[in-house]
Protein backbone atom coordinates (compact mmCIF):
# COMPACT_ATOMS: atom_id res chain seq x y z
CA UNK A 1 0.00 0.00 0.00
CA UNK A 2 1.05 3.59 -0.46
CA UNK A 3 1.60 6.09 2.34
CA UNK A 4 -1.01 5.75 5.09
CA UNK A 5 -2.41 9.12 6.15
CA UNK A 6 -5.71 8.80 7.98
CA UNK A 7 -6.87 6.73 10.92
CA UNK A 8 -9.14 4.72 8.63
CA UNK A 9 -6.26 4.00 6.26
CA UNK A 10 -4.08 2.88 9.19
CA UNK A 11 -6.89 0.66 10.46
CA UNK A 12 -7.39 -1.06 7.10
CA UNK A 13 -3.65 -1.36 6.53
CA UNK A 14 -3.40 -3.21 9.85
CA UNK A 15 -6.37 -5.44 8.93
CA UNK A 16 -4.71 -6.42 5.64
CA UNK A 17 -1.80 -7.87 7.60
CA UNK A 18 -4.18 -10.65 8.67
CA UNK A 19 -4.02 -13.27 5.89
CA UNK A 20 -7.64 -14.40 6.36
CA UNK A 21 -8.96 -10.84 6.20
CA UNK A 22 -6.80 -10.04 3.19
CA UNK A 23 -8.02 -13.15 1.32
CA UNK A 24 -11.66 -12.30 2.07
CA UNK A 25 -11.06 -8.73 0.91
CA UNK A 26 -9.54 -9.91 -2.37
CA UNK A 27 -12.46 -12.31 -2.94
CA UNK A 28 -15.05 -9.59 -2.31
CA UNK A 29 -13.13 -7.14 -4.52
CA UNK A 30 -13.02 -9.67 -7.37
CA UNK A 31 -16.78 -10.21 -7.11
CA UNK A 32 -17.48 -6.48 -7.09
CA UNK A 33 -15.11 -5.90 -10.01
CA UNK A 34 -16.85 -8.63 -12.02
CA UNK A 35 -20.29 -7.13 -11.49
CA UNK A 36 -18.96 -3.65 -12.25
CA UNK A 37 -17.46 -4.90 -15.53
CA UNK A 38 -20.82 -6.38 -16.59
CA UNK A 39 -22.70 -3.21 -15.67
CA UNK A 40 -20.18 -1.02 -17.54
CA UNK A 41 -20.66 -3.12 -20.69
CA UNK A 42 -24.44 -2.95 -20.33
CA UNK A 43 -24.29 0.84 -19.91
CA UNK A 44 -22.00 1.24 -22.94
CA UNK A 45 -24.36 -0.81 -25.09
CA UNK A 46 -27.42 1.03 -23.74
CA UNK A 47 -25.83 4.37 -24.67
CA UNK A 48 -24.74 3.11 -28.08
CA UNK A 49 -28.32 2.10 -28.82
CA UNK A 50 -29.67 5.40 -27.48
CA UNK A 51 -31.96 3.76 -24.93
CA UNK A 52 -33.08 5.38 -21.69
CA UNK A 53 -33.94 3.32 -18.61
CA UNK A 54 -37.63 3.13 -19.47
CA UNK A 55 -36.87 1.85 -22.97
CA UNK A 56 -34.38 -0.69 -21.67
CA UNK A 57 -36.71 -1.86 -18.88
CA UNK A 58 -39.51 -2.40 -21.40
CA UNK A 59 -37.20 -4.17 -23.85
CA UNK A 60 -35.84 -6.44 -21.09
CA UNK A 61 -39.25 -6.99 -19.45
CA UNK A 62 -37.89 -6.05 -16.04
CA UNK A 63 -39.32 -3.50 -13.63
CA UNK A 64 -37.69 -0.09 -13.95
CA UNK A 65 -36.79 -0.06 -10.24
CA UNK A 66 -34.81 -3.31 -10.65
CA UNK A 67 -32.97 -1.87 -13.62
CA UNK A 68 -32.28 1.38 -11.77
CA UNK A 69 -30.94 -0.64 -8.81
CA UNK A 70 -28.66 -2.61 -11.13
CA UNK A 71 -27.33 0.53 -12.81
CA UNK A 72 -26.82 2.59 -9.65
CA UNK A 73 -23.36 2.91 -8.05
CA UNK A 74 -24.84 1.47 -4.83
CA UNK A 75 -25.81 -1.79 -6.52
CA UNK A 76 -27.58 -4.17 -4.20
CA UNK A 77 -27.39 -7.82 -5.20
CA UNK A 78 -28.96 -7.68 -8.63
CA UNK A 79 -30.64 -10.93 -9.52
CA UNK A 80 -28.86 -12.92 -12.18
CA UNK A 81 -32.15 -13.20 -14.05
CA UNK A 82 -32.28 -9.39 -14.26
CA UNK A 83 -28.69 -9.13 -15.48
CA UNK A 84 -29.19 -11.76 -18.18
CA UNK A 85 -32.54 -10.26 -19.31
CA UNK A 86 -31.00 -6.80 -19.65
CA UNK A 87 -27.97 -8.19 -21.48
CA UNK A 88 -30.18 -10.14 -23.89
CA UNK A 89 -32.32 -7.05 -24.53
CA UNK A 90 -29.15 -5.28 -25.63
CA UNK A 91 -27.92 -8.14 -27.81
CA UNK A 92 -25.30 -9.20 -25.26
CA UNK A 93 -24.70 -12.47 -23.44
CA UNK A 94 -23.37 -13.08 -19.95
CA UNK A 95 -20.76 -15.80 -19.80
CA UNK A 96 -19.36 -17.45 -16.71
CA UNK A 97 -15.77 -18.55 -16.82
CA UNK A 98 -14.18 -21.05 -14.44
CA UNK A 99 -10.90 -19.75 -13.13
CA UNK A 100 -8.26 -22.02 -11.64
CA UNK A 101 -8.65 -20.34 -8.24
CA UNK A 102 -12.42 -20.91 -8.34
CA UNK A 103 -11.94 -24.57 -7.42
CA UNK A 104 -10.16 -23.74 -4.15
CA UNK A 105 -13.31 -22.73 -2.22
CA UNK A 106 -15.03 -25.92 -3.38
CA UNK A 107 -12.17 -28.04 -2.06
CA UNK A 108 -12.18 -26.15 1.27
CA UNK A 109 -15.96 -26.57 1.64
CA UNK A 110 -15.69 -30.32 1.10
CA UNK A 111 -13.39 -30.73 4.12
GROMACS elastic network, one bead per residue, 0.5 to 0.9 nm:
[ bonds ]
;  ai    aj funct       b0    kb
    1     4     6  0.77439   500
    1    13     6  0.76051   500
    4     7     6  0.83245   500
    4     8     6  0.89265   500
    4     9     6  0.56536   500
    4    10     6  0.58685   500
    4    13     6  0.77158   500
    5     8     6  0.84072   500
    5     9     6  0.64023   500
    5    10     6  0.71351   500
    6     9     6  0.51287   500
    6    10     6  0.62615   500
    6    11     6  0.85929   500
    7    10     6  0.50634   500
    7    11     6  0.60930   500
    7    12     6  0.86923   500
    8    12     6  0.62293   500
    8    13     6  0.84567   500
    9    12     6  0.52465   500
    9    13     6  0.59634   500
    9    14     6  0.85438   500
   10    13     6  0.50242   500
   10    14     6  0.61640   500
   10    15     6  0.86371   500
   11    14     6  0.52456   500
   11    15     6  0.63097   500
   11    16     6  0.88318   500
   12    16     6  0.61658   500
   12    17     6  0.88301   500
   13    16     6  0.52444   500
   13    17     6  0.68550   500
   14    17     6  0.54146   500
   14    18     6  0.75753   500
   15    18     6  0.56583   500
   15    19     6  0.87186   500
   15    21     6  0.65806   500
   15    22     6  0.73707   500
   16    19     6  0.68924   500
   16    20     6  0.85368   500
   16    21     6  0.61615   500
   16    23     6  0.86577   500
   16    25     6  0.82441   500
   17    20     6  0.88543   500
   17    21     6  0.78837   500
   17    22     6  0.70180   500
   18    21     6  0.53825   500
   18    22     6  0.61045   500
   18    23     6  0.86583   500
   19    22     6  0.50466   500
   19    23     6  0.60761   500
   19    24     6  0.85959   500
   20    23     6  0.52077   500
   20    24     6  0.62394   500
   20    25     6  0.85740   500
   21    24     6  0.51456   500
   21    25     6  0.60700   500
   21    26     6  0.86396   500
   22    25     6  0.50023   500
   22    26     6  0.61923   500
   22    27     6  0.86449   500
   23    26     6  0.51372   500
   23    27     6  0.62111   500
   23    28     6  0.86763   500
   24    27     6  0.50769   500
   24    28     6  0.61711   500
   24    29     6  0.85000   500
   25    28     6  0.52022   500
   25    29     6  0.60252   500
   25    30     6  0.85616   500
   26    29     6  0.50202   500
   26    30     6  0.60987   500
   26    31     6  0.86632   500
   27    30     6  0.51835   500
   27    31     6  0.63580   500
   27    32     6  0.87431   500
   28    31     6  0.51357   500
   28    32     6  0.61983   500
   28    33     6  0.85295   500
   29    32     6  0.51018   500
   29    33     6  0.59656   500
   29    34     6  0.85099   500
   30    33     6  0.50556   500
   30    34     6  0.61169   500
   30    35     6  0.87374   500
   31    34     6  0.51607   500
   31    35     6  0.64059   500
   31    36     6  0.86169   500
   32    35     6  0.52588   500
   32    36     6  0.60647   500
   32    37     6  0.85818   500
   33    37     6  0.60856   500
   33    38     6  0.87314   500
   34    37     6  0.51584   500
   34    38     6  0.64586   500
   34    39     6  0.87697   500
   35    38     6  0.51852   500
   35    39     6  0.62154   500
   35    40     6  0.86023   500
   36    39     6  0.50873   500
   36    40     6  0.60344   500
   36    41     6  0.86198   500
   36    73     6  0.89470   500
   37    40     6  0.51516   500
   37    41     6  0.63236   500
   37    42     6  0.86915   500
   38    41     6  0.52387   500
   38    42     6  0.62339   500
   38    43     6  0.86693   500
   38    83     6  0.84134   500
   38    87     6  0.88427   500
   38    94     6  0.79118   500
   39    43     6  0.60736   500
   39    44     6  0.85518   500
   39    70     6  0.75179   500
   39    71     6  0.66110   500
   39    83     6  0.84205   500
   40    43     6  0.50891   500
   40    44     6  0.61276   500
   40    45     6  0.86246   500
   40    71     6  0.87132   500
   41    44     6  0.50837   500
   41    45     6  0.61945   500
   41    46     6  0.84998   500
   41    87     6  0.89329   500
   41    92     6  0.89144   500
   42    45     6  0.52190   500
   42    46     6  0.60294   500
   42    47     6  0.86172   500
   42    71     6  0.87732   500
   42    83     6  0.89315   500
   42    86     6  0.76365   500
   42    87     6  0.64198   500
   42    90     6  0.74618   500
   42    92     6  0.80104   500
   43    47     6  0.61209   500
   43    48     6  0.84944   500
   43    71     6  0.77302   500
   44    47     6  0.52335   500
   44    48     6  0.61170   500
   44    49     6  0.86725   500
   45    49     6  0.61723   500
   45    50     6  0.85141   500
   45    51     6  0.88688   500
   45    87     6  0.89726   500
   45    90     6  0.65759   500
   45    91     6  0.85907   500
   45    92     6  0.84424   500
   46    49     6  0.52637   500
   46    50     6  0.61722   500
   46    51     6  0.54269   500
   46    52     6  0.74301   500
   46    53     6  0.86074   500
   46    56     6  0.74710   500
   46    90     6  0.68134   500
   47    51     6  0.61684   500
   47    52     6  0.79065   500
   48    51     6  0.79053   500
   49    90     6  0.80828   500
   51    54     6  0.78961   500
   51    55     6  0.56212   500
   51    56     6  0.60272   500
   52    55     6  0.53369   500
   52    56     6  0.62150   500
   52    57     6  0.85743   500
   53    56     6  0.50650   500
   53    57     6  0.58812   500
   53    58     6  0.84566   500
   53    64     6  0.68842   500
   53    67     6  0.72622   500
   53    68     6  0.72984   500
   54    57     6  0.51112   500
   54    58     6  0.61541   500
   54    59     6  0.85267   500
   54    64     6  0.63885   500
   54    67     6  0.89925   500
   55    58     6  0.52426   500
   55    59     6  0.60879   500
   55    60     6  0.85569   500
   56    60     6  0.59493   500
   56    61     6  0.82575   500
   56    62     6  0.85245   500
   56    64     6  0.84152   500
   56    67     6  0.82519   500
   56    86     6  0.72659   500
   56    89     6  0.72691   500
   56    90     6  0.80096   500
   57    60     6  0.51562   500
   57    61     6  0.57513   500
   57    62     6  0.52010   500
   57    63     6  0.60942   500
   57    64     6  0.53303   500
   57    65     6  0.88252   500
   57    66     6  0.85703   500
   57    67     6  0.64523   500
   57    68     6  0.89802   500
   57    86     6  0.75884   500
   57    89     6  0.88384   500
   58    62     6  0.66846   500
   58    63     6  0.78499   500
   58    64     6  0.80054   500
   59    62     6  0.80698   500
   59    85     6  0.89175   500
   59    86     6  0.79371   500
   59    89     6  0.57053   500
   59    90     6  0.83176   500
   60    63     6  0.87479   500
   60    82     6  0.82488   500
   60    84     6  0.89998   500
   60    85     6  0.53593   500
   60    86     6  0.50603   500
   60    87     6  0.80704   500
   60    88     6  0.73135   500
   60    90     6  0.81618   500
   61    64     6  0.89623   500
   61    85     6  0.74726   500
   61    86     6  0.82552   500
   61    89     6  0.85940   500
   62    65     6  0.84053   500
   62    66     6  0.67819   500
   62    67     6  0.68913   500
   62    82     6  0.67639   500
   62    85     6  0.75550   500
   62    86     6  0.78135   500
   63    66     6  0.54081   500
   63    67     6  0.65545   500
   63    68     6  0.87652   500
   64    67     6  0.50506   500
   64    68     6  0.60127   500
   64    69     6  0.84985   500
   65    69     6  0.60513   500
   65    70     6  0.85660   500
   66    69     6  0.50482   500
   66    70     6  0.62045   500
   66    71     6  0.86784   500
   66    78     6  0.75794   500
   66    79     6  0.87558   500
   66    82     6  0.75084   500
   67    70     6  0.50315   500
   67    71     6  0.61828   500
   67    72     6  0.85768   500
   67    78     6  0.86527   500
   67    82     6  0.75789   500
   67    83     6  0.86289   500
   67    86     6  0.80355   500
   68    71     6  0.51226   500
   68    72     6  0.59856   500
   68    75     6  0.89123   500
   69    72     6  0.53078   500
   69    73     6  0.84002   500
   69    74     6  0.75821   500
   69    75     6  0.57364   500
   69    76     6  0.67088   500
   69    77     6  0.87849   500
   69    78     6  0.73209   500
   70    73     6  0.82443   500
   70    74     6  0.84224   500
   70    75     6  0.54818   500
   70    76     6  0.71853   500
   70    77     6  0.79936   500
   70    78     6  0.56670   500
   70    79     6  0.87004   500
   70    82     6  0.82966   500
   70    83     6  0.78342   500
   71    74     6  0.84093   500
   71    75     6  0.68718   500
   72    75     6  0.54752   500
   72    76     6  0.87188   500
   75    78     6  0.70060   500
   77    80     6  0.87691   500
   78    81     6  0.83667   500
   78    82     6  0.67605   500
   78    83     6  0.70065   500
   79    82     6  0.52505   500
   79    83     6  0.65219   500
   79    84     6  0.88236   500
   80    83     6  0.50291   500
   80    84     6  0.61233   500
   80    85     6  0.84520   500
   81    84     6  0.52820   500
   81    85     6  0.60350   500
   81    86     6  0.85777   500
   82    85     6  0.51277   500
   82    86     6  0.61106   500
   82    87     6  0.84880   500
   83    86     6  0.53048   500
   83    87     6  0.61148   500
   83    88     6  0.86035   500
   83    94     6  0.79992   500
   84    87     6  0.50099   500
   84    88     6  0.60169   500
   84    89     6  0.85050   500
   84    92     6  0.84758   500
   84    93     6  0.69491   500
   84    94     6  0.62258   500
   85    88     6  0.51519   500
   85    89     6  0.61380   500
   85    90     6  0.87280   500
   86    89     6  0.50651   500
   86    90     6  0.64390   500
   86    91     6  0.88221   500
   86    92     6  0.83528   500
   87    90     6  0.52012   500
   87    91     6  0.63333   500
   87    93     6  0.57303   500
   87    94     6  0.68820   500
   88    92     6  0.51602   500
   88    93     6  0.59724   500
   88    94     6  0.83997   500
   89    92     6  0.73793   500
   90    93     6  0.87263   500
   98   101     6  0.83406   500
   98   102     6  0.63501   500
   98   103     6  0.81678   500
   99   102     6  0.51554   500
   99   103     6  0.75453   500
  100   103     6  0.61533   500
  100   104     6  0.79098   500
  101   104     6  0.55249   500
  101   105     6  0.79814   500
  102   105     6  0.64511   500
  102   106     6  0.75191   500
  103   106     6  0.52591   500
  103   107     6  0.63950   500
  103   108     6  0.88344   500
  104   107     6  0.51911   500
  104   108     6  0.62702   500
  104   109     6  0.86736   500
  105   108     6  0.50148   500
  105   109     6  0.60519   500
  105   110     6  0.86245   500
  106   109     6  0.51439   500
  106   110     6  0.63198   500
  107   110     6  0.52522   500
  107   111     6  0.68479   500
  108   111     6  0.55269   500
